[in-house]
Amino acid sequence: MTKDEIPTIARESLSDLLGEPGGILYSSHETLKPGNVYLLGFNPGGSNGAPLGESVQSMLSYSGNAYIDESWSNGNGEWEPGKAPLQQRIQWLLNELGLEASSVCASNLIFFQSRAASDISYSLAKKCWPVHEAILEVVQPKLIIAFGNAVDSPYGYLHAMFGGKEEHLPSGHGNWQLKGFCCHINNRPVYVAGLPHLSRYSPLGKPQVLRWLAGRL
């Protein structure tokens, strides 16, 4: 599998949905290479974005990073590029792990855009999975960091698909937990780490989170 094959797989898997707003990569096409970490959110926020077909078309030339270059807004405010709380937490977490956010491959379990996770059908993850499988074949990560670890979340979807004995660790925030499990994807071992969603949970000041993730790299 090479990165050049991924757009073809995406067009085939998502053929009936390419006109819907959404996107596949949250990172530059240059991150489609072997790397230790794959970031996985739930789905793109907002509405009225470019159609998914445009994201497929530009996948091998896109040079931006949604966590660094984009200006985000929601009901609580608007932020300069890379300054929204979720963006800042991701940049901090990766930097503390010795990584640059710009170098880490990032996507969402579901490629289609919605204002809230509850507005999107969880069943769409099945349509998107062949594309993730192709990306993972290229990136070959040791660690998948998933944002959200409830039943209906990237972490929950991967655990339901691959199984594996779960670890539960205190997150340092109330009764929220860190969750993780080992599995094989594309016949390669990978650890899936599920954090409470980083739009609400901050890992700053919680060294146990860094120790846990660093131990899987």
Secondary structure, DSSP 8 states (H G I E B T S, - for coil): --GGGHHHHHHHHTGGGTTSBB-SBSS-GGG-S--SEEEEES---SSS--BHHHHHHHTTT----TTTT---EETTEE--TT-SHHHHHHHHHHHHTT--GGGSEEEESS-B--SSGGGS-TTHHHHHHHHHHHHHHHH--SEEEEE--SSSSHHHHHHHHH----EEEE-SSTT-EEEEEEEEETTEEEEEEEES-TTT---TT-HHHHHHHHTT-
